[in-house]
Amino acid sequence: IGFGVVSMIVASASLRQRLVPGELLGRVTATYRAVVNGALVIGALIGGLLGQFVGLRMALSTGAAIYGLAVVFALFTVLSGPDPEELAAST
């Protein structure tokens, strides 16, 4: 999981730097961090509640399944999305 998280951080930062104009990069990065950190808090709360009510094994299994679905979704999004070079050339 750690490798996936680090890879996602590097890939998302690289993509933001490539697609977002320099004068907006700070604002976009700050917004991205606020959304991600907010999602971490919500995820921790949901994970804690799941662990308490359905058991630790089920909570961890659910988290792993959601993480796996997120990876598959990200792969299909990146592979089917527009070419970053074409987007950069059009701006």
Summary of the structure (lengths in Angstrom):
residues: 91
radius of gyration: 16.5
end to end distance: 35.5
largest distance: 51.8
contacts: 182
relative contact order: 0.09
helix: 90%
strand: 0%
